[in-house]
Amino acid sequence: MNRFKIDIKTTKNLLGFSAGIDSTALFFILLENNIPFDIAIVDYNQRKQSKEEVIYATQLAHKYEKKCFISTYPINNKFNEKDARDYRHNFFKEIINKNNYEALLTAHQLNDKLEWFLMQFTKGAGLPELIGMKKESYKDGYKVLKPLLSYTKRALQEYLDGQKIKYFIDETNYDEKYKRNYFRNNYSDKLLNEFESGIEKSFSYLEIDNNSLLANIEEFKIKELSIYEYNDDINIALRIIDKELKKRGVIISHATRDEIKEKKELVISHKIAVSISENKIYIAPTIDLAMNKNFKEKCRKEKIPKNIRAYIFKLEQEQTFIL
């Protein structure tokens, strides 16, 4: 009997594979659910075992007729969590774009979700940040799917052990110099071992509440211009902005949120213009483009924020939008 039921509609998927418990379990769960996928693995050159993990990935791919993409982290590059994460993301993005994959599948599970929650909670965060790890999101034009978020790491390991499926244990997972490991070893694993059912239900309720807060928001979108109508609650506006920017690959800090709240008009990461004007939110790429007087006057009458005008002017020139 298939214990792990996952529902994935996309038909061309790339699985981020590591040969650890989580990704190995997801590999075989995808097989059981007849979901098509290929795999990609990064060798970070930090452990002798990583070469064996890559070999195991190629063996699984060959046995089950999957493509296997491999990248090796440059041995002379400095290594830390952020650099490794950025390298992995760029590798996956390149493969997805080159091969037209619809979605990236990652093997994050309930332990990871609770670790994230606790890390955000101790830094100071609102509801969207606390439950930021979702089953479906968008990044750089493709879907990111996390189908195992309802299952604990213990359940996945029991599944593999019961099926006598090989997997690797990364010893660096126990090194508490990494913040995530500290939270995992001291808090999240212990909490889940004792309160798994309640924690899973709480995440479900929090996600329902968060979705309700953002319900009935009207959005107008053309190309990279998004205009939202909302209820004039600044906190709702910030949540909408946060969600839209994440789709565009930008994560904003608490300080940036405060700055948006104060100034109402801002350019973020030197590339995305954000404005809050009355009951509307405007988000568009920031561009440098000379505009004629008639257009500027139209913008003034329509109360279009200054940092959004150039992009709308570009759309008018392309005849895809008329103000």
C-alpha positions as CSV (number, residue, x, y, z in Angstrom):
1,M,0.0,0.0,0.0
2,N,1.3,3.5,-0.9
3,R,1.6,5.3,2.3
4,F,2.7,8.6,0.8
5,K,0.1,10.2,-1.5
6,I,1.3,13.3,-3.3
7,D,-0.5,15.2,-6.0
8,I,1.7,16.8,-8.7
9,K,0.0,18.1,-11.9
10,T,3.2,19.1,-13.8
11,T,4.5,16.6,-16.2
12,K,8.1,17.7,-16.6
13,N,9.8,17.9,-13.2
14,L,13.3,18.2,-11.9
15,L,14.1,16.7,-8.5
16,G,16.8,18.4,-6.4
17,F,18.6,15.2,-5.2
18,S,21.3,14.8,-2.5
19,A,21.1,11.0,-1.8
20,G,20.1,11.8,1.8
21,I,17.0,10.5,3.6
22,D,14.6,13.2,2.3
23,S,15.5,13.3,-1.4
24,T,16.0,9.5,-1.7
25,A,12.5,9.0,-0.1
26,L,11.0,11.5,-2.5
27,F,12.7,9.8,-5.4
28,F,10.9,6.5,-4.7
29,I,7.6,8.1,-3.6
30,L,7.5,9.8,-7.0
31,L,8.1,6.5,-8.7
32,E,5.3,4.9,-6.6
33,N,2.9,7.7,-7.6
34,N,3.9,7.5,-11.3
35,I,5.0,11.1,-11.4
36,P,7.6,11.9,-14.1
37,F,10.9,13.5,-13.1
38,D,14.6,13.7,-13.7
39,I,17.3,14.5,-11.0
40,A,20.0,17.0,-10.4
41,I,22.8,16.8,-7.8
42,V,25.6,19.0,-6.6
43,D,28.9,17.7,-5.3
44,Y,30.1,20.4,-2.9
45,N,33.6,18.9,-2.5
46,Q,33.4,19.2,1.3
47,R,33.2,15.5,2.2
48,K,34.8,12.3,0.8
49,Q,31.3,10.7,0.9
50,S,30.0,13.2,-1.7
51,K,31.6,11.3,-4.5
52,E,29.8,8.1,-3.5
53,E,26.5,10.1,-3.3
54,V,27.0,11.3,-6.9
55,I,27.7,7.7,-8.0
56,Y,24.5,6.5,-6.2
57,A,22.5,9.3,-8.0
58,T,23.8,8.1,-11.4
59,Q,23.1,4.5,-10.6
60,L,19.5,5.3,-9.6
61,A,19.0,7.4,-12.7
62,H,20.3,4.7,-15.0
63,K,18.2,2.0,-13.3
64,Y,14.9,4.0,-13.5
65,E,15.6,5.7,-16.8
66,K,16.0,9.2,-15.5
67,K,18.3,12.0,-16.7
68,C,20.9,12.9,-14.1
69,F,22.5,16.4,-14.1
70,I,25.6,16.8,-12.0
71,S,27.5,19.9,-11.0
72,T,30.7,20.1,-9.0
73,Y,31.3,23.1,-6.7
74,P,34.7,24.7,-7.6
75,I,37.2,23.5,-5.1
76,N,38.9,26.9,-4.9
77,N,35.7,28.8,-4.1
78,K,34.9,29.8,-0.6
79,F,32.2,27.7,1.0
80,N,29.4,28.8,3.3
81,E,25.7,28.1,3.5
82,K,24.7,31.1,1.4
83,D,27.2,30.5,-1.3
84,A,26.3,26.9,-1.5
85,R,22.6,27.7,-1.7
86,D,23.2,30.3,-4.4
87,Y,25.3,27.9,-6.4
88,R,22.7,25.2,-6.2
89,H,19.9,27.6,-7.1
90,N,21.8,28.8,-10.2
91,F,22.6,25.3,-11.3
92,F,18.9,24.2,-11.0
93,K,17.7,27.4,-12.8
94,E,20.1,26.8,-15.7
95,I,18.9,23.2,-16.2
96,I,15.2,24.2,-15.9
97,N,15.5,27.0,-18.4
98,K,17.7,25.0,-20.9
99,N,15.4,21.9,-20.7
100,N,12.0,23.5,-20.2
101,Y,11.2,21.9,-16.9
102,E,7.9,23.1,-15.4
103,A,8.8,22.6,-11.8
104,L,11.6,22.0,-9.3
105,L,10.8,19.4,-6.7
106,T,12.5,19.7,-3.4
107,A,12.4,17.2,-0.5
108,H,11.8,19.6,2.4
109,Q,9.7,17.9,5.1
110,L,7.8,18.8,8.3
111,N,11.1,19.0,10.4
112,D,12.4,21.6,7.9
113,K,9.2,23.6,8.1
114,L,9.3,23.7,11.9
115,E,13.0,24.6,11.9
116,W,12.2,27.5,9.6
117,F,9.3,28.6,11.8
118,L,11.5,28.6,14.9
119,M,14.4,30.4,13.2
120,Q,12.0,33.2,12.0
121,F,10.2,33.3,15.3
122,T,13.4,34.0,17.2
123,K,14.5,36.8,14.7
124,G,11.1,38.6,14.8
125,A,8.7,37.8,12.0
126,G,5.1,38.1,10.9
127,L,2.7,35.4,9.8
128,P,3.9,35.1,6.1
129,E,7.5,34.7,7.2
130,L,6.7,32.2,9.9
131,I,5.0,29.9,7.5
132,G,7.1,30.9,4.5
133,M,7.8,27.3,3.5
134,K,4.9,26.3,1.3
135,K,4.0,23.3,-0.8
136,E,3.8,25.4,-4.0
137,S,5.5,28.6,-4.9
138,Y,7.1,30.4,-7.9
139,K,10.6,31.4,-8.5
140,D,12.3,32.8,-11.6
141,G,9.4,31.7,-13.8
142,Y,9.0,28.1,-12.7
143,K,7.1,26.3,-9.9
144,V,8.9,25.1,-6.8
145,L,7.0,22.2,-5.3
146,K,7.6,20.7,-1.8
147,P,5.3,17.7,-1.6
148,L,6.6,16.2,1.6
149,L,5.9,19.1,4.0
150,S,3.2,17.0,5.8
151,Y,5.6,14.2,6.6
152,T,8.3,14.0,9.3
153,K,11.9,13.0,8.6
154,R,11.4,10.0,10.9
155,A,8.5,8.8,8.8
156,L,10.6,9.1,5.6
157,Q,13.5,7.2,7.2
158,E,11.1,4.4,8.4
159,Y,9.8,4.1,4.9
160,L,13.3,3.7,3.4
161,D,14.4,1.3,6.1
162,G,11.2,-0.8,5.6
163,Q,11.9,-1.0,1.9
164,K,15.6,-1.6,2.5
165,I,16.5,1.4,0.3
166,K,20.0,2.7,0.5
167,Y,20.6,6.4,1.6
168,F,23.4,8.5,3.0
169,I,23.7,10.4,6.2
170,D,25.5,13.7,5.9
171,E,27.6,14.1,9.1
172,T,27.6,17.9,8.7
173,N,23.9,17.8,9.7
174,Y,25.1,17.4,13.3
175,D,27.5,20.3,13.2
176,E,25.8,23.1,15.3
177,K,28.0,25.9,13.9
178,Y,25.2,25.9,11.3
179,K,22.2,27.7,12.7
180,R,19.7,25.3,11.2
181,N,21.4,22.3,12.7
182,Y,21.3,24.0,16.1
183,F,17.6,24.5,15.9
184,R,17.0,21.0,14.5
185,N,19.1,19.2,17.2
186,N,17.9,21.2,20.2
187,Y,14.3,22.1,19.4
188,S,12.4,21.0,16.3
189,D,13.2,17.3,16.2
190,K,12.4,17.0,19.9
191,L,9.1,18.9,19.5
192,L,8.0,16.8,16.6
193,N,8.8,13.5,18.3
194,E,6.4,14.5,21.0
195,F,3.8,16.7,19.4
196,E,3.8,15.8,15.7
197,S,0.0,15.8,15.1
198,G,-0.6,19.1,16.8
199,I,2.2,20.8,15.0
200,E,1.0,19.6,11.6
201,K,-2.5,20.8,12.4
202,S,-1.3,24.2,13.6
203,F,0.6,24.8,10.3
204,S,-2.6,23.9,8.4
205,Y,-4.6,26.4,10.4
206,L,-2.0,29.2,10.1
207,E,-1.9,28.7,6.3
208,I,-5.8,29.0,6.1
209,D,-5.7,32.1,8.2
210,N,-2.9,33.6,6.0
211,N,-4.9,32.9,2.9
212,S,-8.0,34.5,4.4
213,L,-6.1,37.7,5.0
214,L,-5.2,37.9,1.4
215,A,-8.6,36.9,0.0
216,N,-10.7,39.2,-2.2
217,I,-7.6,41.1,-3.3
218,E,-8.1,42.3,-6.9
219,E,-5.1,42.1,-9.2
220,F,-4.5,43.7,-12.6
221,K,-1.4,42.3,-14.3
222,I,0.2,42.9,-17.7
223,K,3.7,41.8,-18.5
224,E,5.8,42.8,-15.4
225,L,3.3,45.4,-14.1
226,S,1.1,44.4,-11.2
227,I,-1.5,46.6,-9.7
228,Y,-3.4,45.4,-6.6
229,E,-6.5,46.9,-5.0
230,Y,-6.7,46.3,-1.3
231,N,-8.5,47.5,1.8
232,D,-6.2,50.3,2.8
233,D,-4.6,48.2,5.6
234,I,-0.9,48.8,5.4
235,N,-0.1,45.4,6.9
236,I,-2.1,43.7,4.2
237,A,-0.2,45.8,1.6
238,L,3.1,44.7,3.0
239,R,2.0,41.0,2.8
240,I,0.9,41.5,-0.8
241,I,4.2,43.1,-1.7
242,D,6.2,40.4,0.1
243,K,4.4,37.7,-1.8
244,E,4.7,39.4,-5.2
245,L,8.4,40.1,-4.7
246,K,9.1,36.5,-3.8
247,K,7.6,35.4,-7.1
248,R,10.2,37.7,-8.7
249,G,13.0,36.2,-6.7
250,V,13.5,39.0,-4.2
251,I,13.3,38.5,-0.4
252,I,12.8,41.7,1.5
253,S,14.2,42.3,5.0
254,H,12.3,43.6,8.0
255,A,14.1,46.9,7.6
256,T,13.0,47.2,3.9
257,R,9.4,46.5,5.0
258,D,9.7,49.4,7.5
259,E,11.0,51.6,4.8
260,I,8.1,50.8,2.4
261,K,5.7,51.4,5.2
262,E,7.3,54.8,5.9
263,K,8.0,56.1,2.3
264,K,5.3,54.3,0.4
265,E,7.4,54.5,-2.7
266,L,10.7,52.6,-3.1
267,V,13.1,50.9,-5.5
268,I,14.1,47.5,-4.2
269,S,17.4,45.7,-5.1
270,H,18.0,48.4,-7.7
271,K,15.5,46.7,-10.0
272,I,11.9,46.6,-8.8
273,A,9.8,49.7,-8.1
274,V,7.1,49.4,-5.4
275,S,4.5,52.1,-4.6
276,I,1.5,52.3,-2.3
277,S,-1.0,54.9,-3.4
278,E,-4.4,55.3,-1.7
279,N,-5.9,51.8,-2.0
280,K,-3.6,50.6,-4.7
281,I,-0.3,48.8,-4.8
282,Y,2.0,49.2,-7.9
283,I,4.9,46.8,-8.6
284,A,7.0,47.0,-11.8
285,P,10.6,46.9,-13.0
286,T,12.4,50.2,-12.6
287,I,13.7,51.6,-15.9
288,D,15.2,54.8,-17.1
289,L,13.2,56.1,-20.0
290,A,12.4,59.7,-21.1
291,M,8.7,60.4,-21.1
292,N,6.8,63.2,-22.9
293,K,4.8,66.0,-21.2
294,N,1.4,64.7,-22.2
295,F,2.1,61.3,-20.7
296,K,3.4,62.8,-17.5
297,E,0.3,64.9,-17.2
298,K,-1.9,61.8,-17.7
299,C,0.0,60.1,-14.9
300,R,-0.5,63.0,-12.6
301,K,-4.2,63.0,-13.2
302,E,-4.5,59.3,-12.7
303,K,-2.3,59.5,-9.6
304,I,0.3,57.0,-11.0
305,P,3.3,56.9,-8.7
306,K,6.5,58.5,-10.2
307,N,8.7,55.4,-9.9
308,I,6.1,53.3,-11.9
309,R,5.5,55.8,-14.8
310,A,8.5,54.8,-17.0
311,Y,7.5,51.2,-17.2
312,I,3.9,52.1,-18.0
313,F,5.2,54.5,-20.7
314,K,7.2,51.5,-22.1
315,L,4.0,49.4,-22.2
316,E,2.2,52.3,-24.0
317,Q,5.0,52.5,-26.6
318,E,4.6,48.7,-27.2
319,Q,0.8,49.2,-27.4
320,T,0.2,46.6,-24.8
321,F,-1.3,49.0,-22.3
322,I,-3.0,52.4,-22.6
323,L,-3.3,54.7,-19.6
